[in-house]
Amino acid sequence: MLPDVTTAYISHSACLQHETGSDHPESPQRLYAIEDALISAGLMNLLARLDAPRATREQLCRVHSPEYLDEIERRAPKSGLIMLDGDTVMGPASLEAAYRAAGGMVQGVDRVMHNEVDTVFCSTRPPGHHAGRNSAMGFCIFNNVAVGAAHALAAGLDRVAIVDFDVHHGNGTESIFQSDERVMLCSVFQHPFYPDTSLVTDSQHIIHVPLDAGACSDEFQQGVQDRLLPALHRFRPELILVSAGFDSHFEDGMGQLNLLDSDYYWITREIMRVAAQHAGGRVVSTLEGGYELHALGRAVVQHIRALMRI
């Protein structure tokens, strides 16, 4: 079946060069697993493949402080690995990968804004949603989805929504946009769990959908239907960005949620319906978590099938 929409697949070879050590779950094998699954599913040849450009300093400084960028560039090692925090590893190729991961989101936003493609999936790493304005955290160096949202606002949009489904809450994204009502952040995540996010918020544009450990498809879908989708419809986003984490899968040992492959198709389809109604169908997604390689590949296939409407 041919797709109803044109979907771009943005990646870059630099993202495969970001080394984290032999025992680290955020490994280059994640991207290989995704590509293998897409080839096996017969989808890769239906995607518009694009190389991610480097994000510029101006684009990064919309969400990160200049001092943080200077520190990251200064600390980037010439050889070996260093730790930016207890989980976040940086090697000689990591800075380039981080620039490309953020730049992929910028390119994705530009492509859908210019009507060159309908939807985008950025298969890049390192992930981004834990990175704050002044800090790396939880495998993340730059906050890729935040860079994309800020770029869309700079291009003239008034309302950008971010949907974050990951076993971990995107605390960095929330901290960046907590005072910016032009960005709605809707997050579905296990709670209580890393990074120990408080559920207390008086912001109408910050929507939490916390799930108890052990939650399955029914609880996940009910939370999305009761809280996330009504909030998106009230907000009427002009563009929807997705922090797509696949570590809520029941096979993934990173957390204790029990989602199925089909749940990722379901939530992406619901996001696409909101986008069709309010955002001209424009959706740009970027990879966050997902560490059990077989489950990751299958779940991303379902996510991209829904982005392609097949």
Sequence and secondary structure as in RCSB ss.txt:
>XXXX:A:sequence
MLPDVTTAYISHSACLQHETGSDHPESPQRLYAIEDALISAGLMNLLARLDAPRATREQLCRVHSPEYLDEIERR
APKSGLIMLDGDTVMGPASLEAAYRAAGGMVQGVDRVMHNEVDTVFCSTRPPGHHAGRNSAMGFCIFNNVAVGAA
HALAAGLDRVAIVDFDVHHGNGTESIFQSDERVMLCSVFQHPFYPDTSLVTDSQHIIHVPLDAGACSDEFQQGVQ
DRLLPALHRFRPELILVSAGFDSHFEDGMGQLNLLDSDYYWITREIMRVAAQHAGGRVVSTLEGGYELHALGRAV
VQHIRALMRI
>XXXX:A:secstr
   SS EEEEE THHHH    TT SS THHHHHHHHHHHHTT GGGSEEEE     HHHHTTTS HHHHHHHHHH
  SSS EESSSS EE TTHHHHHHHHHHHHHHHHHHHHTTS SEEEE  SS  TT BTTB BTTBSS HHHHHHH
HHHHTT S EEEEEESSS  HHHHHHHTT TTEEEEEEEESS TTT       TTEEEEEE TT  HHHHHHHII
IIIHHHHHHH  SEEEEEE  TTBTT TTSS  B HHHHHHHHHHHHHHHHHHSTT EEEEE    SHHHHHHHH
HHHHHHHHT 
